[in-house]
């Protein structure tokens, strides 16, 4: 995504027209941040791709950053293995990272609603960039815990990031807006996993992933620098008295539970669904790349090609499914997507050939493309703005809490029972989650 120009002076933003460049052309925003265009095909395309200023800043900078991060992230557990961490150690390390992430999300959600969104996004975006740099320099399995801790702490900005997106996009535009965000965020990094695979093939897994993390840090510096300069606050809060750090943990937990308890019943069911999905993901995600490379005997390039194809399929579908979701309703779309998860896991557990792995990748991509905008739209519609950060944090915290023991269990099952066993067991929570969604009354399609 070429995000090449905004007003050179932020102070003049509200007084001038802002120009954002993106692949197909120029999107003109007036002083109210509204798109100005004609009725031509190009104008309609620009209108379809339009996002409010704050949402575009986060989307574009995430897109730039993803070019580097997508080169390294798919191979994180392979990197741990190359550093001579055992399968059990990998499960424990991933579980530990999840535990730190839970605390970070809890505090981040509270801060987003009590101190504003921008500050936490900027500070912990830089923390995340720093974690990539630390991954480059470690050379022992005993040191993995350092960058893992830092990157997990950086998750503190996730609730604020999501809140800015929800704050900025109008309710009638959310399905289209979240689809555009996901697609634009994915496009530049579609072939980054293949580049990561090439790096591992030519330099070995250890050095190849180190180079990939160096690229992640480089692109992160560029993206977060832009984000720091251009992002403005979207949620102004009253000033509060300064408190000790540990009081934030206590208040974050109490206020998060209180907001969740008072939330709409649909929100609670969605939380239950994402929690069950967290169990399934905790069982299946940590060892997917290791299983394909070590047990199915495919090389890293083959695995990266599958990841790239899944990314390409997701992007294509994200643009196409907007109209389908608007017609069938967000709830029905989420149900369809949830069914793809257990089916995809069964396909993965039975896969032996490249074609079968490709079918698994495409099936998962279809589910992702349908679920991303529809689930986000349902969340945004039912969560009050003053509790948005706290409840969105719970949507990350609860899955993380249950994935913590699931990831450790995956390491034990993979090492002691059979490599395929975690993927088969994950079918149960994924299926249960789909059944939970079936009990939610259908939501009307959102008209744009």
Secondary structure by P-SEA (a helix, b strand, c coil): cccccccccccccccbbbbbbcccbbbbbccccbbbbcccaaaaaaaaacccaaaaaaaaaaaaaaaaaaacccaaaaaaaaacccaaaaaaaaaaaaaaaaaaaaaaaaaaaccccaaaaaaaaaaaaaaaaaaaccccccaaaaaaaaaaaaccaaaaaaaaaaacccccaaaaaaaaaaaaacccccaaaaaaaaaaaaccaaaaaaaaaaaaaaaaaaaaaaaaacccccccccccccccaaaaaaaaaaaaaaaaaaccaaaaaaaaaaaaaaaaaaaccccaaaaacccccccaaaaaaaaaaaaaaaaaaaaaaaaaaaaacaaaaaaaaaaaaaaaaaaaaacccaaaaaaaaaaaaaaaaacaaaaaaaaaacccccaaaaaaaaaaaaaaaaaaaaaaaaaaaacccccaaaaaaaaaaaaaaaaaaaaccccccccc
